[in-house]
Amino acid sequence: MAANNIFSNFIYSFVKKILEVPENKSLNIGNPGSILIVRQHNQLGDILAGVSILRAIKETYPGCHLTLLVSPENYLGLVKNKFIDRLFIFDKKKICNPFYFVELFKLLRESFDVVIVPVTVSISFTSNLIARFTNSKTRIGPSYLNGKKNESEFLFDRRVVLDWRAHPDSNVADRILDIVRPFGISTNNLLSEITFDKDDIETAEKFILGIKTNRDEILIGFHTGAGKIPNRWSLKKYIALMEKLKDSYGARFYLTGSSSDKEEIDFIKSRVIFNVGLFINKKITEVAALISLSDLFISNDTGIMHVAGITSTPQVSIFGPTNPFNWAPIGSNKLFIRKSEFIDDISVEDVYVLCESILKRKA
């Protein structure tokens, strides 16, 4: 551990010596026409929960050209997003590819007026370094995060202290704005956004026709997987919940997911006696369109929860170790449940009661 700290300190000292920029305490960043946001270090859920920063920038500077630098893992949530003028995928595996490197180099050497590195969970040295390598007049980034110093703050000329310890239950959609609020950039609309189009709606409608026998049947979607094991509610409980909703409302069901969820999906399909549609390996925009046409969506605390969160569809999110006040989708019909650090402390009846409160309004 000590050796790692010595090496890290050496790296930071070396980088600081050659790349440090003087701090500028002015809160005036002018009227930027070209802005780059670096979010290659965030997961899909972080990206979708923090769309508010994109909206805030476009509301403050309607005519600006907004570029977002993302990763191969999180960019799908922002394809077609109406606030973004350009997406650039930063892929570390391609850095040694000369064609990709030239493409990246050209982007970084563009004359951006402002570059911003937002923070939701942790500080990324790579994202900070990317911001420093840009040909930008102004670079905005964190100097502290909840009392912990950003050792690479010297890469930014505008340095912002971020501290949410006094407001531990604030939502990420609100927190992410703190990096730009000092400069007069904000919004009152904290909702997320996925922009889907006519083609996405047609794909969803075609899928629904294969599930529902008449238009009055209630359609409920489920996402039973999660990247983090502690965030996965029991599959047996999901099955019991489906059976209860089937008995009470004659509902039709579908599952969303990808190939990585195959084991969980096969487990459910093999144990229910009614048909469950599978909407697997679909584009994020198509999933959003399908959820928007549903009567209810139920999921674990995972990326697809945030996809559902952008729709007006009623939603029940099941939480374990994560604080739902930080991460649950925002909205009057966006319900969540959490009992403890252990997600399976939540019973089938607990979730059913929330579902019933929503579905009774539709009856």
C-alpha positions as CSV (number, residue, x, y, z in Angstrom):
1,M,0.0,0.0,0.0
2,A,2.8,2.4,0.9
3,A,4.6,1.6,-2.3
4,N,1.4,2.4,-4.3
5,N,1.0,5.8,-2.5
6,I,4.7,6.7,-3.2
7,F,4.2,5.8,-6.9
8,S,0.9,7.8,-7.1
9,N,2.5,10.8,-5.4
10,F,5.4,10.6,-7.9
11,I,2.9,10.5,-10.9
12,Y,0.9,13.5,-9.6
13,S,4.1,15.5,-8.9
14,F,5.4,14.8,-12.4
15,V,2.1,15.6,-14.1
16,K,1.7,18.7,-12.1
17,K,5.1,20.0,-13.0
18,I,4.4,19.8,-16.7
19,L,0.6,20.3,-17.0
20,E,-0.4,22.6,-14.1
21,V,-2.6,25.5,-15.1
22,P,-3.0,28.7,-12.9
23,E,-6.3,28.9,-11.0
24,N,-8.8,31.5,-12.2
25,K,-11.3,32.4,-9.4
26,S,-13.6,34.4,-11.7
27,L,-17.1,33.0,-12.1
28,N,-17.6,34.7,-15.4
29,I,-17.2,32.2,-18.3
30,G,-18.7,34.5,-20.9
31,N,-21.2,33.2,-23.5
32,P,-19.6,29.9,-24.7
33,G,-20.5,28.8,-28.1
34,S,-18.8,25.4,-27.9
35,I,-18.8,23.2,-24.8
36,L,-17.3,19.7,-24.1
37,I,-18.4,17.5,-21.2
38,V,-16.2,14.6,-20.2
39,R,-18.1,11.6,-18.7
40,Q,-16.2,8.6,-19.8
41,H,-15.8,7.4,-16.2
42,N,-19.6,7.1,-15.4
43,Q,-21.9,4.1,-15.6
44,L,-25.2,4.1,-17.6
45,G,-27.2,4.9,-14.5
46,D,-25.0,7.8,-13.5
47,I,-25.2,9.2,-17.1
48,L,-29.0,9.0,-17.2
49,A,-29.5,10.3,-13.7
50,G,-27.4,13.3,-14.5
51,V,-29.0,14.4,-17.7
52,S,-30.1,17.5,-15.9
53,I,-26.6,19.1,-16.5
54,L,-27.1,18.8,-20.2
55,R,-30.5,20.5,-20.0
56,A,-29.1,23.2,-17.7
57,I,-26.4,24.0,-20.3
58,K,-28.8,24.2,-23.2
59,E,-31.3,26.3,-21.2
60,T,-28.6,28.7,-20.2
61,Y,-26.9,28.8,-23.6
62,P,-29.5,27.7,-26.2
63,G,-27.2,28.4,-29.2
64,C,-24.2,26.5,-27.9
65,H,-22.8,23.3,-29.6
66,L,-22.6,20.6,-26.9
67,T,-20.2,17.7,-27.3
68,L,-20.3,14.8,-24.8
69,L,-17.3,12.4,-24.4
70,V,-18.5,9.1,-23.1
71,S,-17.4,5.4,-22.9
72,P,-18.3,2.3,-24.9
73,E,-20.3,1.2,-21.8
74,N,-22.5,4.2,-21.2
75,Y,-23.0,6.0,-24.5
76,L,-26.1,4.0,-25.5
77,G,-28.2,5.8,-23.0
78,L,-27.6,9.1,-24.8
79,V,-28.0,8.1,-28.5
80,K,-30.5,10.6,-30.1
81,N,-30.6,12.7,-26.9
82,K,-32.0,16.1,-27.9
83,F,-29.6,18.1,-25.7
84,I,-26.4,16.7,-27.3
85,D,-25.1,17.9,-30.7
86,R,-22.3,15.3,-30.8
87,L,-21.3,12.1,-29.0
88,F,-17.7,11.0,-29.0
89,I,-16.8,7.5,-27.6
90,F,-13.5,7.5,-25.7
91,D,-12.3,3.9,-25.9
92,K,-9.0,3.2,-24.1
93,K,-8.6,-0.1,-26.0
94,K,-8.3,1.9,-29.2
95,I,-5.7,4.5,-28.1
96,C,-2.9,2.6,-29.9
97,N,-4.9,2.4,-33.1
98,P,-3.4,5.3,-35.2
99,F,-6.7,6.1,-37.0
100,Y,-8.6,6.3,-33.7
101,F,-5.8,8.3,-32.1
102,V,-5.9,10.9,-34.8
103,E,-9.7,11.2,-34.4
104,L,-9.3,11.7,-30.7
105,F,-6.5,14.2,-31.2
106,K,-8.6,16.2,-33.6
107,L,-11.4,16.4,-31.1
108,L,-9.1,17.5,-28.2
109,R,-7.5,20.2,-30.3
110,E,-10.8,21.8,-31.3
111,S,-11.3,25.3,-29.9
112,F,-13.8,24.6,-27.1
113,D,-14.8,27.6,-25.0
114,V,-15.5,25.5,-21.9
115,V,-14.7,21.9,-20.9
116,I,-16.5,20.4,-17.8
117,V,-15.8,17.2,-15.9
118,P,-18.9,16.5,-13.7
119,V,-18.8,14.3,-10.7
120,T,-21.5,12.1,-9.1
121,V,-19.7,9.3,-7.3
122,S,-15.9,9.6,-7.6
123,I,-13.2,11.6,-9.2
124,S,-11.5,10.3,-12.4
125,F,-7.9,11.2,-13.1
126,T,-8.3,10.0,-16.7
127,S,-11.3,12.4,-17.2
128,N,-9.4,15.2,-15.6
129,L,-6.4,14.6,-17.9
130,I,-8.5,14.5,-21.0
131,A,-9.9,17.9,-20.0
132,R,-6.4,19.3,-19.6
133,F,-5.3,18.0,-23.0
134,T,-8.2,19.9,-24.7
135,N,-7.5,23.2,-26.5
136,S,-10.0,25.0,-24.3
137,K,-10.1,28.5,-22.8
138,T,-11.8,27.3,-19.6
139,R,-11.7,23.9,-17.8
140,I,-14.1,23.3,-14.9
141,G,-13.6,20.5,-12.5
142,P,-13.7,19.4,-8.8
143,S,-11.2,20.5,-6.3
144,Y,-12.7,18.6,-3.4
145,L,-15.4,15.8,-3.1
146,N,-17.0,15.5,0.3
147,G,-13.9,16.7,2.1
148,K,-11.4,14.7,0.0
149,K,-9.0,16.7,-2.1
150,N,-8.8,16.0,-5.8
151,E,-5.0,15.4,-6.2
152,S,-5.2,16.5,-9.9
153,E,-7.2,19.7,-9.4
154,F,-4.2,21.5,-10.9
155,L,-5.5,20.4,-14.3
156,F,-8.4,22.9,-14.0
157,D,-8.3,26.6,-14.0
158,R,-11.9,26.8,-12.5
159,R,-11.9,24.6,-9.4
160,V,-15.2,23.8,-7.6
161,V,-15.6,22.4,-4.1
162,L,-18.3,19.7,-4.0
163,D,-19.7,18.6,-0.6
164,W,-23.0,16.8,-0.1
165,R,-22.4,15.6,3.4
166,A,-24.8,18.2,4.8
167,H,-27.5,16.9,2.3
168,P,-26.9,13.1,2.2
169,D,-30.4,12.4,0.7
170,S,-30.1,14.8,-2.2
171,N,-30.7,13.3,-5.6
172,V,-27.9,12.9,-8.1
173,A,-29.9,14.9,-10.7
174,D,-29.5,17.8,-8.3
175,R,-26.0,17.1,-7.1
176,I,-24.5,17.0,-10.6
177,L,-25.5,20.7,-11.1
178,D,-23.2,21.8,-8.3
179,I,-20.2,21.7,-10.7
180,V,-21.8,24.4,-12.9
181,R,-24.1,26.4,-10.5
182,P,-21.3,28.8,-9.5
183,F,-21.1,29.9,-13.1
184,G,-24.8,30.7,-13.4
185,I,-25.8,27.4,-15.1
186,S,-28.8,25.6,-13.6
187,T,-32.3,24.3,-14.3
188,N,-35.5,23.7,-12.3
189,N,-36.2,20.6,-14.3
190,L,-34.3,17.6,-12.8
191,L,-35.9,14.9,-14.9
192,S,-33.9,12.7,-17.1
193,E,-34.3,12.3,-20.9
194,I,-33.9,9.7,-23.5
195,T,-35.0,10.8,-26.9
196,F,-36.7,8.0,-28.9
197,D,-38.4,8.4,-32.3
198,K,-41.1,6.9,-34.5
199,D,-39.0,3.9,-35.4
200,D,-38.5,3.0,-31.8
201,I,-42.2,3.4,-31.1
202,E,-43.0,1.1,-34.1
203,T,-40.6,-1.6,-32.8
204,A,-42.3,-1.4,-29.3
205,E,-45.8,-1.5,-30.7
206,K,-45.0,-4.5,-32.9
207,F,-43.7,-6.3,-29.8
208,I,-46.8,-5.5,-27.8
209,L,-49.1,-6.9,-30.5
210,G,-47.4,-10.3,-29.8
211,I,-48.2,-10.2,-26.1
212,K,-51.6,-8.6,-25.7
213,T,-54.8,-10.1,-27.1
214,N,-56.8,-6.9,-26.5
215,R,-55.9,-3.2,-25.9
216,D,-57.5,-3.0,-22.5
217,E,-55.2,-5.6,-20.9
218,I,-52.7,-4.2,-18.4
219,L,-49.1,-4.4,-19.6
220,I,-46.3,-4.7,-17.0
221,G,-42.6,-4.7,-17.7
222,F,-39.9,-6.2,-15.4
223,H,-36.1,-5.9,-15.3
224,T,-35.0,-8.7,-12.9
225,G,-31.2,-8.4,-13.4
226,A,-28.6,-6.0,-12.1
227,G,-24.9,-5.6,-12.5
228,K,-24.3,-5.7,-8.8
229,I,-25.4,-8.9,-7.0
230,P,-26.6,-7.0,-3.8
231,N,-29.0,-5.1,-6.0
232,R,-30.8,-8.2,-7.2
233,W,-34.1,-9.0,-5.7
234,S,-35.0,-12.8,-5.5
235,L,-36.1,-14.3,-8.8
236,K,-38.6,-16.5,-6.8
237,K,-40.1,-13.3,-5.4
238,Y,-40.4,-11.8,-8.9
239,I,-42.2,-14.9,-10.0
240,A,-44.5,-14.8,-7.0
241,L,-45.2,-11.1,-7.7
242,M,-46.1,-11.9,-11.3
243,E,-48.4,-14.6,-10.3
244,K,-50.2,-12.3,-7.8
245,L,-50.6,-9.5,-10.4
246,K,-51.8,-12.1,-13.0
247,D,-54.5,-13.3,-10.6
248,S,-55.6,-9.9,-9.5
249,Y,-55.5,-8.0,-12.8
250,G,-55.1,-10.5,-15.6
251,A,-51.9,-8.6,-16.6
252,R,-49.6,-9.3,-19.5
253,F,-45.8,-9.3,-18.8
254,Y,-42.5,-8.8,-20.5
255,L,-38.9,-8.9,-19.4
256,T,-36.1,-6.6,-20.5
257,G,-32.5,-7.5,-20.5
258,S,-29.5,-8.6,-22.4
259,S,-27.6,-11.8,-23.1
260,S,-25.9,-11.4,-19.7
261,D,-29.3,-11.9,-18.1
262,K,-30.0,-15.2,-19.8
263,E,-29.7,-17.3,-16.7
264,E,-32.2,-15.2,-14.8
265,I,-34.6,-14.9,-17.7
266,D,-34.5,-18.7,-18.3
267,F,-35.2,-19.3,-14.6
268,I,-38.3,-17.2,-14.7
269,K,-39.6,-18.5,-18.1
270,S,-39.2,-22.1,-16.9
271,R,-41.3,-21.5,-13.8
272,V,-44.3,-19.5,-14.8
273,I,-47.3,-21.1,-16.4
274,F,-48.3,-18.0,-18.5
275,N,-46.6,-16.3,-21.4
276,V,-43.9,-13.7,-20.7
277,G,-42.6,-11.7,-23.6
278,L,-38.9,-11.2,-23.9
279,F,-37.5,-7.8,-25.1
280,I,-33.8,-8.8,-25.1
281,N,-30.7,-7.1,-26.5
282,K,-32.7,-4.1,-27.7
283,K,-31.5,-0.5,-28.2
284,I,-31.9,1.7,-25.1
285,T,-34.2,4.0,-27.2
286,E,-36.4,1.0,-28.0
287,V,-36.6,-0.1,-24.4
288,A,-37.6,3.4,-23.4
289,A,-40.3,3.5,-26.1
290,L,-41.7,0.1,-24.9
291,I,-41.7,1.2,-21.2
292,S,-43.5,4.4,-22.3
293,L,-46.3,2.3,-23.7
294,S,-46.7,0.2,-20.6
295,D,-48.9,0.5,-17.6
296,L,-46.3,-0.3,-15.0
297,F,-42.5,-1.1,-14.8
298,I,-40.8,-2.9,-12.0
299,S,-37.1,-3.3,-11.6
300,N,-34.1,-3.6,-9.4
301,D,-31.8,-0.6,-8.8
302,T,-29.8,-0.7,-12.0
303,G,-29.3,1.1,-15.3
304,I,-32.7,0.2,-16.8
305,M,-34.4,1.7,-13.8
306,H,-33.1,5.0,-15.0
307,V,-34.3,4.3,-18.6
308,A,-37.8,3.7,-17.2
309,G,-37.4,6.9,-15.1
310,I,-37.4,9.1,-18.2
311,T,-40.9,7.9,-19.2
312,S,-44.2,9.0,-17.6
313,T,-45.0,5.3,-16.9
314,P,-45.6,4.5,-13.2
315,Q,-42.7,2.7,-11.8
316,V,-41.7,0.7,-8.7
317,S,-37.9,0.4,-8.0
318,I,-36.6,-2.1,-5.5
319,F,-33.5,-1.0,-3.5
320,G,-31.0,-2.8,-1.3
321,P,-27.7,-1.2,-0.3
322,T,-28.0,2.0,-2.3
323,N,-29.8,5.1,-1.0
324,P,-32.9,5.6,-3.1
325,F,-33.2,9.2,-2.3
326,N,-29.9,9.7,-4.2
327,W,-30.6,7.4,-7.1
328,A,-34.4,6.7,-7.5
329,P,-36.0,8.3,-10.6
330,I,-37.8,11.6,-9.9
331,G,-41.6,11.9,-10.4
332,S,-44.9,11.7,-8.6
333,N,-45.6,8.2,-10.0
334,K,-42.0,6.9,-9.5
335,L,-42.2,4.8,-6.3
336,F,-39.4,3.0,-4.6
337,I,-39.0,0.6,-1.7
338,R,-36.1,-0.1,0.6
339,K,-36.1,-1.8,4.0
340,S,-32.4,-2.4,4.7
341,E,-29.0,-3.1,3.2
342,F,-30.3,-6.5,2.2
343,I,-32.7,-6.3,-0.7
344,D,-34.4,-9.6,0.1
345,D,-35.7,-8.1,3.3
346,I,-38.4,-6.7,1.0
347,S,-41.3,-9.1,0.7
348,V,-43.5,-9.9,-2.3
349,E,-46.4,-8.3,-0.4
350,D,-44.4,-5.1,0.1
351,V,-44.0,-4.6,-3.6
352,Y,-47.5,-5.8,-4.5
353,V,-49.0,-3.1,-2.3
354,L,-47.2,-0.4,-4.2
355,C,-48.2,-2.0,-7.6
356,E,-51.8,-2.2,-6.4
357,S,-51.8,1.5,-5.4
358,I,-50.8,2.3,-9.0
359,L,-53.0,-0.2,-10.8
360,K,-56.2,0.7,-8.8
361,R,-56.0,4.2,-10.3
362,K,-56.2,2.7,-13.8
363,A,-59.2,0.5,-12.9
